[in-house]
Amino acid sequence: MEFHTELPALRQLFLTLMTNTLRMNILIIGSGGREHALAWKLAQSPECSTLFIAPGNAGTPSVGINLDIKTHEFNRIAGAIRDLGIGLLVIGPEQPLADGLTDFLHAEAGLKDLLIVGPGRLGAQLESSKDFAKAFMLRHGIPTAAYLSVNADTLDKGLQFLQGMRAPYVLKADGLAAGKGVIITESFQEAADTLRDMLGGRFGKASATVVIEEFLKGVELSVFALTDGISYCLLPEAKDYKRIGEGDTGPNTGGMGSVSPVPFARKDFMRKVEQRIVEPTVQGLAREGIPYKGFLFFGLMNVQGEPYVIEYNVRMGDPETQSVMPRITSDLVPLLCAAARAELAGHTLEISPSHALTIVLASGGYPDAFEKGFPIMGLEEATEALVFQAGTAPDDEGKAFTAGGRVLSVTALAPNAAEARAHAYAAAGLIQFENSYMRPDLGLDLITGDLPIS
């Protein structure tokens, strides 16, 4: 159709109508509960034509089409984007971001203008290197714990630093360690032995450098922002439960459950978070010439009402996403496209006042050795909650069986925390697989008031 220059208003109306009716194919990279929750949310958008997930899991075919492509197969991902006419790519896990998938795709012929939610390798350093992240925070005056980065050559300096600290002692692998690279010890000797062990290869290359960090006493929460590198939009906050055992005991995991909202994340506290942490982070990225279009995860500690950054993630959290996505009532696709186009300014997000609680059902033995390959029963009966699958795979008939440590997560929404908890545990109790395990105390701290309310 041709437009005449004397009809600019009609031309603009036509283009607006065309834009509003355009639908796009969307591809999500990843296979966990986070990606299932994202897929569930994006599939509801009228702007989504066909949703693909690579590689997905046994649950994601309920909302999209799985592609048998691994997250590290960059050439195959590029080929699928071309073949399927993908308009928007959402990268879920941290590893492909750290490995530079965004940079790779934008350098590919015909994909320079592909809309991608997920930073390039430079921005991904906020998560892929604890040392880089801590130095970034110091450069931009972002509140965080005192620290020292050490390697095998500077072990003695690390031991001296530990001697000058009070217990507990926090040791973090510099690189990516699947959420298990943080060790907290109660004695100096245990900390010294752990430091030597980590530098000796406990987490492979990820712990070739170790960040020794001051222990901050408080309560954790996760804050999420979607940013285009200039503007940002806050998502619902959440609190996750990292340790495997009841009462926050035992080793750290990738996360055994989550809740949203968090009682102490009130307006005055969140104002501090924005002014002292979110805004300086986004501005710092811009000042350092680091392009960033995607999610930013702020792992925070509330220390007597003051927020401190424990860590950055450069994607949505898992299992926090499973509690966050159900509380977002507005269409997420236009916001993701706006972020990818650097046009996020002026966009807003509608959030439900409902409470969400997510329970992770894990394989017995996780986060250490565990068995897999067990059939999962009762998924069809858990109708009073949302079930997001993670470590699952389909058999020849499409039925799910266990294929990972964190097998699936069950999320319930309700007007208050107590009801959300009751519904989630009732639904989770209907799902069975051999050696399944879930924490029995998720959300109790909210109901009993054990969280410090500031």
Secondary structure, 3 states (H helix, E strand, C coil): CCCCCCCHHHHHHHHHHHHHHCCEEEEEEECCHHHHHHHHHHCCCCCEEEEEEEECCCCHHHCCEECCCCCCCHHHHHHHHHHHCEEEEEECCHHHHHCCHHHHHHCCCCCCCCEEECCCHHHHHHHHCHHHHHHHHHHCCCCECCEEEEEHHHHHHHHHHHHCCCCCEEEEECCCCCCCCEEEECCHHHHHHHHHHHHHHHCHHHHCEEEEECCCCCEEEEEEEEECCCCEEECCCEEECCEEECCCEEEECCCCEEEECCCCCCHHHHHHHHHHHHHHHHHHHHHCCCCCCEEEEEEEEEECCEEEEEEEECCCCCCHHHHHHHHECCCCHHHHHHHHCCCCCCCCCCECCCEEEEEEEEECCCCCCCCCCCECECHHHCCCCEEEECCEEECCCCCEEECCCEEEEEEEEECCHHHHHHHHHHHHCCCECCCEECCCCCCHHHHHCCCCCC
